[in-house]
C-alpha cells in the first residue's frame, strides 16, 4: 500500500518531469516515465547524472513506484530501485485488467516524491460476441428475500441481473460501481424504494446504492461488445467480502473483491 510513502513524500518543485517519451529521445537532465501496453511495462529513464546533492538531501537512490490509485487500498503493482540507467516494472495484461496506473519517481535519501504520471489502461483485446462469460456467473441469480446477506449477480445472453438482500429487517446499505471495456444499456430498476438509487453515469459505468430492509433490491442491464466487467461492491461502506458476492444460479462465491469477469 502507499501508506509507507507518508507525508514526507509531498510533491516538491518539479525539477524533474515525467512524460511518455521513448528512452533516449528526451533531455538527459530529466527523468522520463514511459508506459508500454504492448510489452506491459512501465520504465523510468534516469538522468545522465542521476546523483545530486543539496543542503537538504541527497538525490542518488531512485525508486520507480507503481500502484493502482483508483482501487481500494491503492494496491502496489511493483517497485524498482537503482542509481542509474533505466528502471522497469511490469504490469498486468490489458486483457485481464482495466483501470488506471500511477508511476511515481522517488529519489533520496531521504526518499521524496519528485513527480508522478497516470496512465489509463484501455483494453486492446477483442473477444467474439458469442464468447461466454465465466460458467459461475452464467444463469439468472437464485435469490429470495431474507437470503444470506450479500449481493447476487447473474448473466444470461449479456443481460445482467444484480440483487441485494439480507436476513434481517434493519437497513443495510449495499452500493457499488460496475464498469466495462464495452458499453452498458437498458438499465432498469428492480423492486427499488424511494431511498434507493441506480444510474448509468457513463456509457461504460453504472452506480447504485440500496438501503435494504431484507426484501429484494436490484437492477438489470445489458453489456454490449464487452470483454470485461468489473464489480466494485460495498456493504455498509466497506468492500464486500468475496464470500458475500454470490454468482449465478448456484450462488458460487466470488474469488475476489473487487471482481473482474472476463470472457
C-alpha positions as CSV (number, residue, x, y, z in Angstrom):
1,X,0.0,0.0,0.0
2,X,1.0,3.6,-0.5
3,X,0.8,4.5,3.2
4,X,4.6,3.8,3.7
5,X,5.3,6.9,1.5
6,X,3.9,9.1,4.3
7,X,3.5,12.8,4.4
8,X,7.3,13.2,3.8
9,X,6.7,12.5,0.2
10,X,4.9,15.7,-0.5
11,X,5.4,16.9,-4.1
12,X,8.2,19.4,-4.2
13,X,9.1,21.8,-7.0
14,X,9.2,19.8,-10.2
15,X,12.9,19.9,-11.0
16,X,12.1,16.7,-13.0
17,X,9.4,16.0,-15.5
18,X,7.6,12.8,-16.4
19,X,6.3,12.3,-19.9
20,X,5.6,9.3,-22.2
21,X,8.5,9.7,-24.5
22,X,10.9,6.9,-25.7
23,X,14.1,6.4,-23.7
24,X,16.9,8.4,-25.1
25,X,14.7,10.7,-27.0
26,X,14.4,13.4,-24.3
27,X,16.7,15.8,-22.5
28,X,19.1,13.7,-20.3
29,X,18.9,16.1,-17.3
30,X,15.3,15.0,-16.6
31,X,13.7,11.7,-15.6
32,X,11.3,10.2,-18.1
33,X,8.5,7.7,-17.5
34,X,7.0,5.6,-20.3
35,X,4.1,3.1,-20.3
36,X,4.2,0.4,-23.0
37,X,0.9,-1.5,-23.1
38,X,2.2,-4.0,-25.7
39,X,5.1,-5.0,-23.5
40,X,3.1,-4.5,-20.3
41,X,5.9,-2.5,-18.8
42,X,6.5,0.9,-17.3
43,X,10.0,2.3,-17.5
44,X,11.8,5.2,-15.9
45,X,14.9,6.5,-17.6
46,X,17.1,8.3,-15.1
47,X,19.1,11.5,-15.9
48,X,22.6,11.0,-17.3
49,X,23.9,12.5,-14.0
50,X,21.4,10.9,-11.6
51,X,23.2,11.9,-8.3
52,X,22.7,15.4,-7.0
53,X,23.3,16.9,-3.6
54,X,21.8,19.9,-1.8
55,X,21.8,21.3,1.7
56,X,18.6,19.4,2.5
57,X,19.1,16.0,1.0
58,X,21.0,13.8,-1.5
59,X,19.4,12.6,-4.7
60,X,21.2,9.4,-5.6
61,X,18.9,6.5,-5.0
62,X,15.9,6.3,-7.3
63,X,12.7,4.3,-6.9
64,X,10.0,3.7,-9.6
65,X,6.8,3.1,-7.6
66,X,3.7,1.9,-9.5
67,X,0.3,1.4,-8.0
68,X,-3.4,1.5,-8.8
69,X,-4.7,4.8,-7.4
70,X,-8.4,4.1,-8.1
71,X,-8.6,0.8,-6.3
72,X,-9.4,0.3,-2.6
73,X,-6.2,0.4,-0.6
74,X,-4.3,1.6,-3.7
75,X,-2.6,-1.8,-4.2
76,X,1.1,-1.8,-5.3
77,X,1.8,-3.2,-8.7
78,X,5.6,-3.2,-8.2
79,X,8.7,-1.2,-7.5
80,X,12.2,-0.9,-8.9
81,X,15.3,0.8,-7.4
82,X,18.6,1.9,-8.9
83,X,21.1,4.6,-9.2
84,X,21.4,4.9,-13.0
85,X,20.1,3.7,-16.3
86,X,16.5,2.5,-16.8
87,X,14.2,1.1,-14.1
88,X,11.3,-1.0,-15.1
89,X,8.1,-2.5,-13.5
90,X,5.8,-5.0,-15.3
91,X,2.1,-4.6,-15.0
92,X,-1.0,-6.8,-15.8
93,X,-2.1,-7.5,-19.3
94,X,-4.7,-5.1,-20.5
95,X,-6.7,-8.2,-21.5
96,X,-7.1,-9.0,-17.8
97,X,-7.2,-5.5,-16.2
98,X,-8.9,-2.3,-16.9
99,X,-8.3,0.9,-14.9
100,X,-5.5,3.3,-14.2
101,X,-1.9,3.0,-13.1
102,X,0.2,5.7,-11.4
103,X,4.0,5.7,-11.7
104,X,5.9,7.9,-9.2
105,X,9.6,8.9,-9.3
106,X,11.0,8.9,-5.8
107,X,14.6,9.9,-5.0
108,X,16.7,10.3,-1.9
109,X,17.8,9.7,0.8
110,X,15.5,10.5,2.4
111,X,13.0,9.4,-0.3
112,X,10.9,12.1,-1.7
113,X,8.3,12.0,-4.5
114,X,9.5,14.2,-7.3
115,X,6.9,13.6,-9.9
116,X,4.1,11.2,-10.8
117,X,2.3,10.2,-14.1
118,X,-1.0,8.5,-14.5
119,X,-1.9,6.1,-17.4
120,X,-5.2,4.7,-18.3
121,X,-5.4,1.0,-19.3
122,X,-7.7,0.7,-22.3
123,X,-8.2,-2.8,-23.4
124,X,-6.8,-3.6,-26.9
125,X,-8.1,-7.1,-26.7
126,X,-11.1,-8.4,-28.6
127,X,-13.5,-11.2,-27.8
128,X,-16.1,-12.7,-30.0
129,X,-19.7,-11.6,-29.2
130,X,-20.5,-15.2,-28.7
131,X,-17.8,-15.9,-26.2
132,X,-19.3,-17.0,-22.9
133,X,-18.9,-15.3,-19.6
134,X,-17.5,-17.5,-16.8
135,X,-19.6,-20.5,-16.0
136,X,-20.1,-19.5,-12.4
137,X,-21.9,-16.3,-13.3
138,X,-23.9,-17.7,-16.2
139,X,-27.6,-18.0,-15.4
140,X,-30.1,-16.0,-13.5
141,X,-29.1,-15.4,-9.9
142,X,-31.0,-17.6,-7.4
143,X,-32.1,-15.3,-4.6
144,X,-35.2,-14.7,-2.5
145,X,-36.0,-12.1,0.2
146,X,-34.2,-12.6,3.5
147,X,-31.5,-14.8,1.9
148,X,-28.0,-14.6,3.5
149,X,-26.6,-11.1,3.4
150,X,-24.9,-10.3,0.1
151,X,-25.0,-9.2,-3.5
152,X,-26.3,-11.7,-6.1
153,X,-25.1,-11.4,-9.7
154,X,-26.0,-13.5,-12.8
155,X,-25.9,-13.1,-16.6
156,X,-28.0,-14.6,-19.5
157,X,-27.0,-13.7,-23.1
158,X,-25.3,-10.5,-22.0
159,X,-28.3,-9.5,-19.9
160,X,-27.2,-9.0,-16.2
161,X,-29.2,-9.0,-13.0
162,X,-27.9,-7.9,-9.6
163,X,-29.9,-8.2,-6.4
164,X,-29.1,-7.4,-2.8
165,X,-30.8,-8.7,0.4
166,X,-30.1,-9.8,4.0
167,X,-31.9,-12.0,6.6
168,X,-32.9,-9.2,8.9
169,X,-35.2,-6.1,8.7
170,X,-32.7,-3.3,9.6
171,X,-31.5,-1.0,6.8
172,X,-28.3,-2.5,5.4
173,X,-26.6,-0.4,2.7
174,X,-25.4,-2.1,-0.5
175,X,-23.6,0.1,-3.0
176,X,-21.3,-0.3,-6.0
177,X,-19.8,0.7,-9.3
178,X,-19.9,-1.5,-12.3
179,X,-17.6,-0.8,-15.3
180,X,-16.8,-2.4,-18.6
181,X,-14.5,-2.0,-21.6
182,X,-17.6,-2.0,-23.8
183,X,-20.9,-0.2,-23.0
184,X,-24.0,-0.7,-20.9
185,X,-27.6,-0.2,-22.0
186,X,-31.1,-0.7,-20.8
187,X,-30.6,-0.1,-17.1
188,X,-33.8,-0.9,-15.2
189,X,-34.6,-0.8,-11.5
190,X,-36.0,-3.9,-9.8
191,X,-38.1,-3.6,-6.7
192,X,-36.4,-0.4,-5.5
193,X,-37.9,2.1,-3.0
194,X,-37.6,5.8,-3.0
195,X,-34.4,5.8,-0.9
196,X,-32.6,3.6,-3.4
197,X,-30.5,4.9,-6.3
198,X,-29.3,3.4,-9.5
199,X,-27.9,5.3,-12.5
200,X,-25.7,5.0,-15.6
201,X,-23.0,7.6,-15.0
202,X,-21.1,7.0,-18.3
203,X,-21.5,4.7,-21.3
204,X,-19.4,2.1,-19.5
205,X,-20.3,2.8,-15.9
206,X,-23.3,2.1,-13.6
207,X,-23.5,3.1,-9.9
208,X,-26.1,2.0,-7.3
209,X,-26.9,2.4,-3.6
210,X,-29.6,0.4,-1.9
211,X,-30.9,0.7,1.6
212,X,-32.2,-2.8,2.1
213,X,-34.7,-3.9,4.7
214,X,-34.5,-7.6,4.0
215,X,-36.5,-7.7,0.8
216,X,-35.0,-7.6,-2.7
217,X,-33.4,-4.5,-4.3
218,X,-31.8,-4.9,-7.7
219,X,-31.0,-3.7,-11.2
220,X,-31.0,-5.2,-14.7
221,X,-28.8,-4.1,-17.6
222,X,-27.2,-5.3,-20.8
223,X,-23.5,-5.3,-21.8
224,X,-22.6,-4.6,-25.4
225,X,-19.3,-5.6,-27.1
226,X,-17.7,-6.1,-23.7
227,X,-14.9,-8.4,-22.9
228,X,-14.6,-7.4,-19.2
229,X,-17.0,-6.4,-16.4
230,X,-15.6,-5.1,-13.1
231,X,-17.8,-5.1,-10.0
232,X,-16.6,-2.8,-7.2
233,X,-19.1,-3.7,-4.5
234,X,-19.6,-2.5,-0.9
235,X,-21.7,-3.4,2.1
236,X,-22.3,-0.8,4.8
237,X,-19.4,1.3,3.5
238,X,-16.7,-1.5,3.3
239,X,-15.7,-3.6,0.4
240,X,-18.0,-6.6,0.1
241,X,-16.1,-9.8,1.1
242,X,-15.9,-12.3,-1.8
243,X,-17.9,-14.7,0.3
244,X,-20.8,-12.3,0.2
245,X,-20.8,-11.9,-3.6
246,X,-22.9,-14.8,-4.9
247,X,-22.7,-15.8,-8.6
248,X,-25.3,-17.3,-10.9
249,X,-27.9,-20.0,-10.1
250,X,-25.5,-21.9,-7.8
251,X,-24.6,-18.9,-5.7
252,X,-20.9,-19.6,-6.1
253,X,-18.8,-17.2,-4.1
254,X,-16.7,-14.7,-5.9
255,X,-12.9,-15.3,-5.8
256,X,-12.0,-11.6,-5.3
257,X,-13.4,-8.2,-4.4
258,X,-13.4,-6.0,-6.5
259,X,-14.3,-8.7,-9.0
260,X,-13.4,-8.6,-12.7
261,X,-15.1,-11.0,-15.0
262,X,-13.5,-11.8,-18.4
263,X,-14.9,-13.7,-21.3
